[in-house]
């Protein structure tokens, strides 16, 4: 996604306001993986309006009007495993600010990510203190996130945006 495309999205949809930092960082990571490994296929879990990778397939638990996806759309709840996808069918999996919404099923969902994709980019809110402790963004620590991915360690972790509403981007190369 280009900067002009992002600005157009932000003008049409308030969800994208203030998200250029971590989305830009995630796009950089995706571009790096695509270039270095020659990736051709991608699956994104629950993008808001448009997948990060042009042409990516989308998996979401509900159909959403306004979704701008040029790839196929699979309606499936990521907490229900196994996913109805063959093993190794994607080069790249992307989930930006989605895994925290999977209840207590992050580890099972990540096992499915490992089964269906060779590489992955997952961003998460770290250390957010919400008024309601039941909010899925509340109190997620880096250590907790790593437990969801165990025994696999991320290849790299970068700061998508620092400060009060920190988002970390976890990158996994060669999952299989």
N, C-alpha and C positions, 0 to 999 in steps of 0.2 A: 504494500500500500504506500503510495507516495504521500508527501507532505500535503500537497494540494487535495488529494483524495481524503486524507484525514481531516483537513480543515472543512471540507464539504460535509463530511459526516458530523462533525461537531456543530456545524451550523444548523443541521437538520435534527440532531438528536442530542439532548443535554447529557446523556450518559457519557459522552466522549469529552465533555468539558473537564479540563485538568488531567486528562489521562494520557496526554501526548508523551510524557516522560517514560512511563513503563511500557506503553505500547510501542514507542520508538525503539526502546532497548530490546523488547521481544522481537520486533521486526528485524533488528540488526542480527540477533542470534539466529533467527530463522534463515535470513539471507546467508549468513556464514555457513550454517549446516547445509543448506541447499547447494551452495557453491562447492564446498569441500567434499561433499559426499555424492553429489549429482542426484539429489533427491527429486523424485517426480510426483509422488502421491502424498497427500496430507489429509488428516482427519482432525477437525477442531470440535471440541466439546463445548456446547453452549455459548457460541459467540452472541454478543448483544444484537448487532445489526448486520455485521459483515465479518467473515473470517479474516484472520490476519494474513493468511497465505492465499493469494488469488487462485481460484480453481479448487480450493480444498473442499472435501466433503464435510458435512456437518452432522453431528449427533446431538440431539436435544430430546428432552423428555416430553415436550409439547410442541405443537406446530405454532409458529409465531408469524403473524402477518408483518410484512415489512422486512423480513429476513432477506438480505441480498447475497444469496449463495449461488455461484455458478456451477458448483459441484452438486452431487446428490445430497439429499437430506434424509437421514435415518432417524425415525422417531423411536427412541429407546431411553429408558431410565438407566443411567450409568451405574446406579447402585444394584441393578439386577444383573447378576453375572451367571454364566458367561454372556458376553456381548454377542449378538448375532452376526459376527464377522469372522471370516476365516483367519487363521494364524498367519502372521506376516504379511497382511494385505496392504499395509501402509508403510511408507518410508518415514513419515513424521507425524507425531501426535502433538496437538497444541491444546492447552487448557489455561486460559487467562482469567484469574479470579473466579474460578468455578469449583475447584476441588474442596474448598471449605464448605460448600453447600451440599456435600454428599453425606451428611449425617455422621455416622461412624464407619462408613464403608470406603474410606480413602484407600486403605491397604488393598482391599479386594479390587477396587477400580484400577489401582496402579498395576496390580498383577495382570489385569486385562490389557492395560497400555503396553506392558512388556510383551504380551502374547501377540498383539496385533501390529505393533510398530517397532521400527529399528531405532528411532531417535525420538526424543520428547522434549517439549518446552512447557513448563508448568509454573505459572506465577501465583503467588499467595500473599495475603496480607499478614505481616508479621508484627506482633506486639500491639495491635490495636486494642484500645480500651473503650468499650462501648457502654452506654448507659444501661443497656439490657444485657446481662451476661449470657443470655440464651441466643443472642445474635451470633450467627455463624462466623462473623469476622472477629469476635471477641477473644482476646488472649491467646492467639495462636503463636507458639514459639517456634523458632528454627529447629530446636531439638524435637519437638512434637512432629513437625513436618518430616524430618529425617526418619522418624519411626514409621511413618506411612509408607516410605519408600524402601525401608530395610528389606533385605540385606543389600540392596543396590544403593550406592552413593552417587550423587550427582557428579557429572564430569566437571561442572563449574556452576557457581552461584554468583549472580550479579545483582546489584541493587537496581531495581527498576525505577524506584523513586525513594529518596531518603526521607528521614524526619518522622514527624508525627504519624503519618499514614504510610509507613514504609511498605513497599512491595518488593519481594525478592523473586528473582526468576531463576528457577532450577532447570538446568540443562542436562540431558542424559544422551550420551552418544553410545552407539553400538549396544543396545539393550539385550540383544540375543547372542 
